[in-house]
Amino acid sequence: MKSKEIKRQEIQKHNPQLYQEVMDGKVKLQDAYNTVMMDLTKTSEYKGRGTRSKNMIGLSKEMDRIMKMYKPSLKELLDELKRLFPFTYKDKIK
């Protein structure tokens, strides 16, 4: 069995209402699995909970933040793009 199938079965076995929410797409599978396992093990946290950011600020705001914080020149920005993507934009960045 695959990991997702095992998680679905665990959720269905222990919390049918939560399983239905997962199947309807209201709750992510991993979040539901973490909730079920927290209830089963009587812990306040379960490994993996809260590790994904759900409130990303977006690229434009992140770029504003970087520009204010580091004040890089255009050359520095291009050098970083070349370093991060050496082959992807080879013909576009000179």
VENTARA-V463664 format. One record per backbone hydrogen bond with DSSP energy under -0.5 kcal/mol. NH is the residue of the N-H (numbers start at 0). CO is the residue of the C=O. Records with the same first field share a line. If there is no record, write none. Layout:
BEGIN
NH=CO + CO
END
This chain:
BEGIN
5=1
6=2
7=3
8=4
9=5
10=6
11=7
12=8
13=9
14=10
18=14
19=15
20=16
21=17
22=18
23=19
24=20 + 21
25=20
26=20
31=27
32=28
33=29
34=30
35=31
36=32
37=33
38=34
39=35
40=36
41=37
42=37
48=45
50=47
61=57
62=58
63=59
64=60
65=61
66=62
67=63
68=64
69=65
70=65 + 66
76=72
77=73
78=74
79=75
80=76
81=77
82=78
83=79
84=80
88=84
89=86
91=88
92=88
93=91
END
